[in-house]
């Protein structure tokens, strides 16, 4: 596998990880006991920490990309292993 392919796969996992991690660790104004601004959404976070989110996404995507590349090299899970609609022909 070329390094550019690994980089593209990492980027895809990074974007997916960032969206998956968005709702975790968010506190609303009601949970923090802080008064809301008129017109503010009830689900708006008290403090959005983009740096912490990006760090978590970098770590998660690095782990998932590493597992993906290792599976590509060693073939732990193949297409035959994930066929769900019946036994394989082999």
C-alpha positions in Angstrom: 0.0 0.0 0.0 1.4 3.4 -0.9 1.8 6.1 1.7 -0.6 8.4 -0.2 -3.3 5.7 0.2 -2.6 5.4 3.9 -2.8 9.2 4.2 -6.1 9.3 2.4 -7.5 6.5 4.5 -6.3 8.4 7.7 -8.0 11.5 6.5 -11.3 9.7 6.0 -11.0 8.1 9.4 -10.1 11.5 11.0 -13.2 13.2 9.6 -15.4 10.3 10.6 -13.9 10.2 14.1 -14.4 14.0 14.5 -18.1 13.7 13.8 -18.5 10.6 16.0 -16.7 12.3 18.9 -18.6 15.6 18.7 -21.4 14.8 21.2 -19.1 13.3 23.8 -17.9 15.6 26.7 -20.3 18.4 25.8 -22.0 20.2 28.7 -25.1 22.4 28.2 -25.8 25.6 30.1 -28.4 23.7 32.2 -25.9 21.1 33.2 -23.3 23.7 34.1 -25.8 25.9 36.0 -25.1 28.9 33.8 -27.8 31.3 32.5 -28.6 31.0 28.8 -28.6 33.9 26.4 -32.1 34.7 25.0 -32.6 32.8 21.7 -29.9 30.3 22.5 -30.6 26.6 21.7 -31.1 24.3 24.7 -28.4 21.9 23.3 -25.7 24.6 22.8 -22.5 23.8 24.6 -21.2 26.0 27.4 -17.7 25.8 26.0 -16.7 24.2 22.7 -13.2 22.9 22.9 -12.1 22.3 19.3 -8.5 21.5 20.3 -9.6 18.7 22.6 -11.9 17.3 20.0 -9.2 17.4 17.3 -6.7 15.7 19.7 -9.2 12.9 20.4 -10.0 12.5 16.7 -6.2 12.4 15.8 -5.7 9.6 18.4 -8.7 7.6 17.4 -8.1 7.9 13.7 -4.4 6.9 14.1 -5.4 3.8 16.0 -8.1 2.8 13.5 -5.8 3.5 10.5 -3.1 1.4 12.1 -5.5 -1.5 12.5 -6.7 -1.1 8.9 -3.2 -1.1 7.5 -2.2 -4.1 9.6 -5.3 -6.0 8.5 -4.4 -5.1 4.9 -0.9 -6.5 5.4 -1.7 -9.6 7.4 -5.2 -10.4 6.1 -6.8 -11.0 9.5 -10.3 -10.2 8.2 -11.0 -11.0 4.5 -14.1 -10.6 2.3 -15.0 -14.2 2.9 -15.1 -13.5 6.7 -17.8 -10.8 6.3 -20.3 -12.4 4.0 -23.5 -12.4 6.0 -26.0 -14.0 3.7 -24.8 -17.6 3.6 -21.8 -19.9 3.6 -18.9 -19.1 1.4 -18.4 -21.1 -1.8 -14.9 -22.2 -0.8 
